[in-house]
Amino acid sequence: FLSLNDRPGAGPFVALIRSASSNQRAAAMLRGFIAREVIGRIARALGASDAELRATLVGSQLAGLAMARYVLRVEPLASADHDTLVAWVAPTLQRYLTGELPAGGRRPGPGGGARRR
């Protein structure tokens, strides 16, 4: 993720992220990309009953990282080296992918809302 977006030529992806906050078409394009290339691939690889939720949490973490690092350029995140970011972010991504659900946690029901007990 970092290697792809820190390289020269990543400008169109960053522009899409920047535009998504104010342009519905750009938001739809970014949502489709994240659903297909991030969430979809991760969910298929996990193959678990809660794979889509886990993959969506990973996607949200990466989207937030991209917004803060590449669009808002929040320091020290914007200039942090890859090893530092991986050391901080990877454990969270790993927990989303393989960790236990929190006690009392609810899985979203159909339509995205939480199921009532």
C-alpha atoms as a printed R data frame, in Angstrom:
    type eleno elety resid chain resno       x       y       z
1   ATOM     1    CA   PHE     A     1   0.000   0.000   0.000
2   ATOM     2    CA   LEU     A     2   2.662   2.507   1.018
3   ATOM     3    CA   SER     A     3   5.069   1.530  -1.750
4   ATOM     4    CA   LEU     A     4   2.336   1.914  -4.363
5   ATOM     5    CA   ASN     A     5   1.125   5.278  -3.154
6   ATOM     6    CA   ASP     A     6   4.476   6.876  -2.321
7   ATOM     7    CA   ARG     A     7   5.912   6.258  -5.776
8   ATOM     8    CA   PRO     A     8   5.867   8.817  -8.594
9   ATOM     9    CA   GLY     A     9   2.746   8.404 -10.690
10  ATOM    10    CA   ALA     A    10   0.417   7.724  -7.764
11  ATOM    11    CA   GLY     A    11  -1.091  11.188  -8.275
12  ATOM    12    CA   PRO     A    12  -4.342   9.970  -9.873
13  ATOM    13    CA   PHE     A    13  -5.187   7.793  -6.861
14  ATOM    14    CA   VAL     A    14  -4.464  10.642  -4.452
15  ATOM    15    CA   ALA     A    15  -6.549  12.984  -6.618
16  ATOM    16    CA   LEU     A    16  -9.429  10.507  -6.478
17  ATOM    17    CA   ILE     A    17  -9.213  10.338  -2.676
18  ATOM    18    CA   ARG     A    18  -9.129  14.146  -2.502
19  ATOM    19    CA   SER     A    19 -12.113  14.497  -4.837
20  ATOM    20    CA   ALA     A    20 -14.217  11.829  -3.121
21  ATOM    21    CA   SER     A    21 -15.026  14.093  -0.192
22  ATOM    22    CA   SER     A    22 -16.792  16.663  -2.356
23  ATOM    23    CA   ASN     A    23 -17.769  14.917  -5.594
24  ATOM    24    CA   GLN     A    24 -20.364  12.130  -5.714
25  ATOM    25    CA   ARG     A    25 -18.945  10.590  -8.899
26  ATOM    26    CA   ALA     A    26 -15.434  10.466  -7.434
27  ATOM    27    CA   ALA     A    27 -16.848   9.009  -4.200
28  ATOM    28    CA   ALA     A    28 -18.634   6.286  -6.179
29  ATOM    29    CA   MET     A    29 -15.425   5.493  -8.092
30  ATOM    30    CA   LEU     A    30 -13.374   5.285  -4.898
31  ATOM    31    CA   ARG     A    31 -16.058   3.221  -3.127
32  ATOM    32    CA   GLY     A    32 -16.125   0.797  -6.072
33  ATOM    33    CA   PHE     A    33 -12.342   0.515  -6.134
34  ATOM    34    CA   ILE     A    34 -12.137  -0.130  -2.379
35  ATOM    35    CA   ALA     A    35 -15.012  -2.635  -2.507
36  ATOM    36    CA   ARG     A    36 -13.517  -4.536  -5.435
37  ATOM    37    CA   GLU     A    37  -9.751  -4.277  -4.970
38  ATOM    38    CA   VAL     A    38  -9.448  -4.122  -1.187
39  ATOM    39    CA   ILE     A    39 -12.506  -5.472   0.592
40  ATOM    40    CA   GLY     A    40 -13.446  -8.052  -2.034
41  ATOM    41    CA   ARG     A    41  -9.977  -9.542  -2.339
42  ATOM    42    CA   ILE     A    42  -9.383  -9.675   1.395
43  ATOM    43    CA   ALA     A    43 -12.821 -11.145   2.136
44  ATOM    44    CA   ARG     A    44 -12.337 -13.883  -0.472
45  ATOM    45    CA   ALA     A    45  -8.914 -14.728   0.938
46  ATOM    46    CA   LEU     A    46 -10.240 -14.936   4.505
47  ATOM    47    CA   GLY     A    47 -13.231 -17.078   3.667
48  ATOM    48    CA   ALA     A    48 -14.659 -16.668   7.190
49  ATOM    49    CA   SER     A    49 -18.292 -15.958   8.076
50  ATOM    50    CA   ASP     A    50 -17.378 -12.412   9.153
51  ATOM    51    CA   ALA     A    51 -14.838 -11.883   6.355
52  ATOM    52    CA   GLU     A    52 -16.651  -8.925   4.801
53  ATOM    53    CA   LEU     A    53 -16.758  -7.012   8.100
54  ATOM    54    CA   ARG     A    54 -13.101  -7.759   8.770
55  ATOM    55    CA   ALA     A    55 -12.103  -6.721   5.246
56  ATOM    56    CA   THR     A    56 -14.182  -3.533   5.510
57  ATOM    57    CA   LEU     A    57 -12.392  -2.603   8.729
58  ATOM    58    CA   VAL     A    58  -9.050  -3.061   6.956
59  ATOM    59    CA   GLY     A    59 -10.306  -0.935   4.046
60  ATOM    60    CA   SER     A    60 -11.420   1.817   6.410
61  ATOM    61    CA   GLN     A    61  -8.008   1.856   8.099
62  ATOM    62    CA   LEU     A    62  -6.202   2.107   4.750
63  ATOM    63    CA   ALA     A    63  -8.593   4.790   3.436
64  ATOM    64    CA   GLY     A    64  -8.034   6.856   6.580
65  ATOM    65    CA   LEU     A    65  -4.288   6.405   6.329
66  ATOM    66    CA   ALA     A    66  -4.366   7.502   2.684
67  ATOM    67    CA   MET     A    67  -6.465  10.584   3.486
68  ATOM    68    CA   ALA     A    68  -4.245  11.662   6.392
69  ATOM    69    CA   ARG     A    69  -0.900  10.895   4.715
70  ATOM    70    CA   TYR     A    70  -1.486  11.860   1.085
71  ATOM    71    CA   VAL     A    71  -4.325  14.394   1.053
72  ATOM    72    CA   LEU     A    72  -4.277  16.228   4.388
73  ATOM    73    CA   ARG     A    73  -0.518  15.640   4.807
74  ATOM    74    CA   VAL     A    74  -0.868  15.378   8.588
75  ATOM    75    CA   GLU     A    75   2.553  15.343  10.249
76  ATOM    76    CA   PRO     A    76   4.360  13.336  11.397
77  ATOM    77    CA   LEU     A    77   2.299  10.732   9.511
78  ATOM    78    CA   ALA     A    78   2.928  12.330   6.106
79  ATOM    79    CA   SER     A    79   6.698  12.090   6.371
80  ATOM    80    CA   ALA     A    80   7.012   8.903   8.423
81  ATOM    81    CA   ASP     A    81   9.092   6.167   6.844
82  ATOM    82    CA   HIS     A    82   7.485   2.902   5.760
83  ATOM    83    CA   ASP     A    83   9.010   0.782   8.514
84  ATOM    84    CA   THR     A    84   7.607   3.070  11.196
85  ATOM    85    CA   LEU     A    85   4.128   3.091   9.694
86  ATOM    86    CA   VAL     A    86   4.124  -0.675   9.216
87  ATOM    87    CA   ALA     A    87   5.203  -1.171  12.829
88  ATOM    88    CA   TRP     A    88   2.269   0.932  14.047
89  ATOM    89    CA   VAL     A    89  -0.484   0.006  11.580
90  ATOM    90    CA   ALA     A    90   0.182  -3.689  10.897
91  ATOM    91    CA   PRO     A    91  -0.885  -4.945  14.350
92  ATOM    92    CA   THR     A    92  -4.243  -3.197  13.955
93  ATOM    93    CA   LEU     A    93  -4.762  -4.676  10.497
94  ATOM    94    CA   GLN     A    94  -3.778  -8.109  11.795
95  ATOM    95    CA   ARG     A    95  -6.283  -7.813  14.645
96  ATOM    96    CA   TYR     A    96  -9.012  -6.889  12.181
97  ATOM    97    CA   LEU     A    97  -8.131  -9.890  10.024
98  ATOM    98    CA   THR     A    98  -7.638 -12.605  12.627
99  ATOM    99    CA   GLY     A    99  -8.528 -11.302  16.087
100 ATOM   100    CA   GLU     A   100 -11.484 -12.321  18.206
101 ATOM   101    CA   LEU     A   101 -14.590 -10.181  18.053
102 ATOM   102    CA   PRO     A   102 -14.909  -7.978  21.125
103 ATOM   103    CA   ALA     A   103 -17.141  -9.318  23.884
104 ATOM   104    CA   GLY     A   104 -20.678  -8.089  23.301
105 ATOM   105    CA   GLY     A   105 -19.763  -6.979  19.790
106 ATOM   106    CA   ARG     A   106 -22.549  -7.084  17.257
107 ATOM   107    CA   ARG     A   107 -22.155  -8.016  13.651
108 ATOM   108    CA   PRO     A   108 -23.946  -5.757  11.202
109 ATOM   109    CA   GLY     A   109 -27.161  -7.169   9.814
110 ATOM   110    CA   PRO     A   110 -28.530  -6.829   6.286
111 ATOM   111    CA   GLY     A   111 -28.555  -3.263   5.065
112 ATOM   112    CA   GLY     A   112 -25.580  -2.310   7.217
113 ATOM   113    CA   GLY     A   113 -27.404  -1.733  10.496
114 ATOM   114    CA   ALA     A   114 -26.663  -3.590  13.694
115 ATOM   115    CA   ARG     A   115 -28.942  -6.481  14.520
116 ATOM   116    CA   ARG     A   116 -31.073  -6.001  17.580
117 ATOM   117    CA   ARG     A   117 -31.025  -8.722  20.217
